[in-house]
Amino acid sequence: LRIDDVDASDDYLLLSDRANRVLLYSLRTGDVLERYFGDRVSLSRASGLFSMQTEEGKLVLFDLASRRRIQEYSFPGRIRSTFSKDGKRLFVLTAQQQAYLLEVPPRTTATK
C-alpha cells in the first residue's frame, strides 16, 4: 500500500493510495467503512463533506457521515480541489490552469 494522502475528521479517516483507491475508515473501530475509486481527495471538517476526482475531470462531492453522493461536476482535464475554511465553497484548479469557485450545496440535499 503506497499512501498518497491522509486526512481525518471526527471519527473518520480518509486515505488515498497510488492504486487509485480512497478508503474511509472509522477511527473508533478501525473498520473500513467505504472503498472508492478515485484520487485527489479534499476534506472539509467544517461542512462534513469531502470531494474526490473519480476519473479525469470528474469531481464528486460526498457527505462524510452518510457517505452519500451530493453533487458531481465535470471539468476539462485533471483537477485539484480544496474547500474554504467554512466549508461553503470549493476551489477547483484544472490542469489547463482554469480556476473555479463552487458554492457547496447544503448536506441536507444528499441523495443515494
Secondary structure, DSSP 8 states (H G I E B T S, - for coil): --EEEEEEETTEEEEEETTSEEEEEETTT--EEEEEE-EEEEEETTTTEEEEEEETTEEEEEETTT--EEEEEE-SS-EEEEE-TTSSEEEEEETT--EEEEE---GGG---
